[in-house]
Amino acid sequence: MDPRVLLMCVGVCVVLASGKPMEKKDRVHPDVLSNLEHDDAESFDYDHEAFLGQEEAKTFDQLTPEESKERLGMMVERMDEDGDGFVSVEEMRTWIKHAQKRWIYQDVDRQWQDEQDPEDGFSYRQMMTRDERRFKMADKDGDLKADKEEFTAFLHPEEYDYMKDIVVIETMEDIDKNGDGFIDLNEYIGDMYNRDGDGTEPEWVRTERQQFTEFRDKNKDGRMDREETRDWILPSDYDHAEAEAKHLVYESDSDQDGRLTKEEIVQKYDLFVGSQATDFGEALVRHDEF
């Protein structure tokens, strides 16, 4: 096995296994667009991060209004996938989903450059046992080599529908300590919280017990099966990107035709991207970091 790949695999395992006993471990893979509160009455920061991605939003915060408008105008031309001169809700949704996944592509690019075999791509022979199973599922053509798309599915299986079974399987293996193929209440809580001699149970733990009993365990048999675990860690009942796309179109659609022109988007540049002078007339104070 290539020692670099072994080091990568071990590093991943260490990261996944680590965590302070009192911290809440979150197994859910949410499709959230920003950790900020969405309140346009206060600021458009949530919209900026949703539209651009968190890192790119920081870059735009450093620009003048003129620079923001110029860059936004160039983005609009890329957003208009069918070239009809308008940005639809679906095109906006696609753009937002891409912006949110940019960090995934960057992560894959970095590891692809570092780890691939020049002749064979990324080979399953380099994998540890558990990773080998994930690799074989990601390897759609079964040639035991990963192209870049398959490598992305291997590193970030939660982003691919055909890989979501392995996310559920691995999660259950991690939590199911008695090996019966289910997650009971004690295993569910034990994965999130280690009492570690402290007799006082935090309020969030009591809330999680209630969540398990009332919502996670849908058939009320006292444990979660595979489908119930999937519903917990891979919720699919709300599309954040679609909701944000509809919001941005609604707020910017001056002629109310359900789609946006380049002019309509640029006119509302403060909603989409922001700049130093757009936070309700007050320039943001920045340190000289660049």
C-alpha positions as CSV (number, residue, x, y, z in Angstrom):
1,M,0.0,0.0,0.0
2,D,1.2,3.5,-0.8
3,P,2.3,5.0,2.6
4,R,0.7,8.3,1.6
5,V,-2.7,6.8,1.1
6,L,-2.4,4.8,4.4
7,L,-1.6,8.0,6.2
8,M,-4.6,9.6,4.6
9,C,-6.9,6.8,5.6
10,V,-5.6,6.7,9.1
11,G,-6.0,10.4,9.4
12,V,-9.6,10.2,8.3
13,C,-10.3,7.5,10.9
14,V,-8.7,9.6,13.6
15,V,-10.7,12.7,12.7
16,L,-14.0,10.7,12.7
17,A,-13.2,9.0,16.0
18,S,-12.1,12.1,17.9
19,G,-14.2,14.6,19.8
20,K,-14.6,16.0,23.3
21,P,-16.8,13.8,25.6
22,M,-19.2,16.7,26.3
23,E,-19.6,17.8,22.7
24,K,-22.6,16.8,20.8
25,K,-21.7,14.7,17.8
26,D,-23.9,15.5,14.8
27,R,-24.4,12.6,12.3
28,V,-26.9,14.5,10.1
29,H,-25.8,15.5,6.7
30,P,-27.9,18.7,6.2
31,D,-28.2,20.5,2.9
32,V,-27.8,23.9,4.7
33,L,-26.6,26.9,2.8
34,S,-25.2,29.0,5.7
35,N,-24.8,28.8,9.4
36,L,-26.1,32.4,9.7
37,E,-29.7,33.3,10.5
38,H,-31.8,34.2,7.5
39,D,-33.1,37.6,8.4
40,D,-33.1,40.2,5.5
41,A,-34.4,42.9,7.9
42,E,-31.0,42.7,9.6
43,S,-28.6,41.9,6.8
44,F,-28.2,40.0,3.5
45,D,-25.3,37.9,4.8
46,Y,-27.2,34.6,4.6
47,D,-28.1,35.3,1.0
48,H,-24.5,36.2,0.2
49,E,-23.2,32.9,1.6
50,A,-26.0,30.9,-0.1
51,F,-25.4,32.5,-3.5
52,L,-21.6,32.6,-3.4
53,G,-20.4,30.0,-0.9
54,Q,-18.8,31.1,2.4
55,E,-15.3,31.7,1.2
56,E,-16.3,33.6,-1.9
57,A,-18.7,35.7,0.1
58,K,-15.8,36.9,2.2
59,T,-14.0,38.0,-1.0
60,F,-16.9,40.0,-2.2
61,D,-17.2,41.8,1.1
62,Q,-13.8,43.5,0.3
63,L,-15.0,44.9,-3.1
64,T,-16.4,48.3,-4.0
65,P,-20.0,48.4,-5.3
66,E,-18.7,48.9,-8.8
67,E,-16.5,45.8,-8.6
68,S,-19.3,43.8,-7.1
69,K,-21.6,44.7,-9.9
70,E,-19.0,43.9,-12.5
71,R,-18.3,40.4,-11.1
72,L,-21.9,39.7,-10.5
73,G,-22.7,40.5,-14.1
74,M,-20.1,38.0,-15.3
75,M,-21.7,35.4,-13.0
76,V,-25.1,35.9,-14.5
77,E,-23.9,35.0,-17.9
78,R,-22.7,31.6,-16.5
79,M,-25.9,31.1,-14.6
80,D,-28.0,31.4,-17.7
81,E,-27.4,27.8,-18.8
82,D,-29.8,27.8,-21.8
83,G,-28.6,31.2,-23.1
84,D,-32.1,32.7,-23.3
85,G,-31.1,35.9,-21.5
86,F,-32.9,35.0,-18.3
87,V,-32.1,33.2,-15.1
88,S,-34.9,30.9,-14.0
89,V,-35.6,29.6,-10.5
90,E,-34.1,26.2,-11.6
91,E,-31.0,27.8,-13.0
92,M,-30.7,29.8,-9.8
93,R,-31.1,26.6,-7.7
94,T,-28.4,24.9,-9.8
95,W,-26.0,27.8,-9.3
96,I,-26.6,27.8,-5.5
97,K,-26.0,24.0,-5.3
98,H,-22.8,24.4,-7.2
99,A,-21.6,27.3,-5.0
100,Q,-22.2,25.2,-1.9
101,K,-20.3,22.2,-3.3
102,R,-17.3,24.2,-4.4
103,W,-15.4,23.3,-1.3
104,I,-16.0,19.6,-2.0
105,Y,-14.5,20.0,-5.5
106,Q,-11.5,21.9,-4.0
107,D,-11.0,19.1,-1.5
108,V,-11.2,16.4,-4.2
109,D,-8.8,18.4,-6.5
110,R,-6.2,18.6,-3.7
111,Q,-6.3,14.9,-2.8
112,W,-6.5,13.9,-6.4
113,Q,-3.3,15.8,-7.1
114,D,-1.6,14.3,-4.0
115,E,-2.7,10.7,-4.1
116,Q,-3.4,9.4,-7.6
117,D,-1.2,6.9,-9.3
118,P,0.0,8.6,-12.6
119,E,-0.9,5.4,-14.6
120,D,-3.8,3.8,-12.7
121,G,-5.7,6.7,-11.1
122,F,-6.8,5.9,-7.6
123,S,-6.7,2.1,-7.0
124,Y,-8.8,0.1,-4.6
125,R,-5.7,-1.9,-3.7
126,Q,-4.6,1.1,-1.7
127,M,-7.6,1.0,0.5
128,M,-8.1,-0.2,4.0
129,T,-10.9,-2.8,4.4
130,R,-13.8,-0.5,5.2
131,D,-12.6,2.1,2.6
132,E,-12.3,-0.7,0.1
133,R,-16.0,-1.5,0.4
134,R,-16.9,2.2,-0.1
135,F,-14.5,2.4,-3.0
136,K,-16.1,-0.6,-4.8
137,M,-19.5,1.1,-4.5
138,A,-18.1,4.4,-5.9
139,D,-16.4,2.5,-8.7
140,K,-19.5,2.5,-11.0
141,D,-17.8,0.9,-14.0
142,G,-16.2,-1.9,-11.9
143,D,-12.7,-1.5,-13.3
144,L,-11.1,-1.2,-9.8
145,K,-9.8,2.3,-10.7
146,A,-11.4,5.6,-9.9
147,D,-11.8,8.5,-12.3
148,K,-12.2,11.9,-10.7
149,E,-16.0,11.7,-10.4
150,E,-15.8,8.2,-8.8
151,F,-13.1,9.6,-6.4
152,T,-15.4,12.4,-5.5
153,A,-18.1,9.9,-4.7
154,F,-15.6,8.0,-2.5
155,L,-14.6,11.0,-0.5
156,H,-18.0,12.6,-0.2
157,P,-20.6,9.7,-0.5
158,E,-23.4,11.8,1.0
159,E,-23.4,13.9,-2.1
160,Y,-24.4,11.1,-4.4
161,D,-27.7,9.2,-4.4
162,Y,-26.1,5.9,-5.4
163,M,-23.7,6.2,-2.5
164,K,-26.1,7.0,0.3
165,D,-26.6,3.4,1.3
166,I,-23.0,3.2,2.3
167,V,-23.3,6.3,4.4
168,V,-26.2,4.7,6.3
169,I,-24.3,1.3,6.6
170,E,-21.2,3.0,8.0
171,T,-23.1,5.1,10.4
172,M,-25.0,2.1,11.8
173,E,-21.8,0.2,12.1
174,D,-20.3,3.0,14.1
175,I,-23.2,3.3,16.5
176,D,-24.6,-0.2,16.8
177,K,-22.4,-1.4,19.6
178,N,-24.1,-4.7,20.3
179,G,-24.1,-5.7,16.6
180,D,-27.8,-6.5,16.3
181,G,-28.3,-4.4,13.2
182,F,-30.3,-1.7,14.9
183,I,-29.6,1.5,16.9
184,D,-31.4,1.5,20.2
185,L,-31.8,4.6,22.5
186,N,-28.7,3.9,24.6
187,E,-26.6,3.5,21.5
188,Y,-28.1,6.7,19.9
189,I,-27.4,8.8,23.0
190,G,-24.0,7.1,23.6
191,D,-22.8,8.1,20.2
192,M,-23.5,11.8,21.0
193,Y,-22.7,12.0,24.7
194,N,-20.3,10.5,27.1
195,R,-21.3,11.1,30.7
196,D,-17.7,10.7,31.8
197,G,-18.5,10.7,35.5
198,D,-20.7,13.8,35.3
199,G,-24.0,13.0,37.0
200,T,-25.8,16.0,35.5
201,E,-27.2,15.3,32.0
202,P,-27.3,18.4,29.7
203,E,-30.6,19.6,28.5
204,W,-29.8,18.8,24.9
205,V,-29.3,15.1,25.8
206,R,-32.8,15.0,27.3
207,T,-34.1,16.7,24.1
208,E,-32.4,14.0,22.0
209,R,-34.0,11.3,24.0
210,Q,-37.4,12.8,23.3
211,Q,-36.4,13.2,19.6
212,F,-35.5,9.5,19.4
213,T,-38.7,8.3,21.0
214,E,-41.1,10.7,19.2
215,F,-39.6,11.1,15.8
216,R,-36.6,8.9,15.0
217,D,-38.2,5.6,16.0
218,K,-41.1,5.8,13.6
219,N,-42.5,2.3,14.2
220,K,-42.1,2.6,18.0
221,D,-40.2,-0.6,18.5
222,G,-37.5,1.0,20.6
223,R,-34.8,1.0,18.0
224,M,-33.9,2.5,14.6
225,D,-33.6,0.2,11.5
226,R,-31.8,1.2,8.3
227,E,-34.7,3.2,6.8
228,E,-35.2,5.1,10.1
229,T,-31.5,5.8,10.3
230,R,-31.5,7.1,6.7
231,D,-34.4,9.5,7.5
232,W,-32.3,10.8,10.4
233,I,-28.9,11.3,8.8
234,L,-30.0,12.1,5.2
235,P,-33.2,14.1,5.6
236,S,-34.8,14.8,2.2
237,D,-38.0,16.7,3.2
238,Y,-36.7,20.2,2.4
239,D,-34.6,21.7,-0.4
240,H,-32.8,24.6,1.0
241,A,-31.3,25.6,-2.4
242,E,-34.7,25.7,-4.1
243,A,-36.2,27.8,-1.2
244,E,-33.3,30.3,-1.5
245,A,-33.5,30.4,-5.3
246,K,-37.2,31.2,-5.1
247,H,-36.5,33.9,-2.4
248,L,-33.8,35.6,-4.5
249,V,-36.0,35.6,-7.6
250,Y,-39.0,36.9,-5.7
251,E,-37.0,39.7,-4.2
252,S,-35.4,40.8,-7.5
253,D,-38.1,40.2,-10.1
254,S,-39.1,43.8,-10.7
255,D,-41.5,42.9,-13.7
256,Q,-42.8,39.8,-11.9
257,D,-42.4,37.4,-14.8
258,G,-40.9,34.7,-12.7
259,R,-37.4,35.0,-14.1
260,L,-34.5,37.4,-13.8
261,T,-32.6,39.4,-16.4
262,K,-29.0,40.4,-15.9
263,E,-30.2,44.0,-15.2
264,E,-32.6,42.9,-12.5
265,I,-29.9,40.8,-10.7
266,V,-27.2,43.5,-10.9
267,Q,-29.7,46.1,-9.7
268,K,-30.1,44.1,-6.5
269,Y,-26.4,43.3,-6.2
270,D,-26.5,44.1,-2.5
271,L,-28.9,41.1,-2.0
272,F,-26.7,38.7,-4.0
273,V,-23.1,39.6,-3.2
274,G,-22.7,42.7,-1.1
275,S,-19.6,44.9,-0.9
276,Q,-17.9,47.2,1.6
277,A,-20.6,49.9,1.2
278,T,-23.8,47.9,1.1
279,D,-24.6,47.0,4.7
280,F,-27.4,49.6,4.9
281,G,-25.1,52.5,4.2
282,E,-22.3,51.6,6.6
283,A,-18.9,50.5,5.4
284,L,-17.7,47.3,7.0
285,V,-14.6,47.7,9.2
286,R,-11.9,45.3,8.0
287,H,-8.4,44.5,9.2
288,D,-5.6,44.6,6.7
289,E,-5.5,40.8,6.0
290,F,-4.6,40.8,2.4
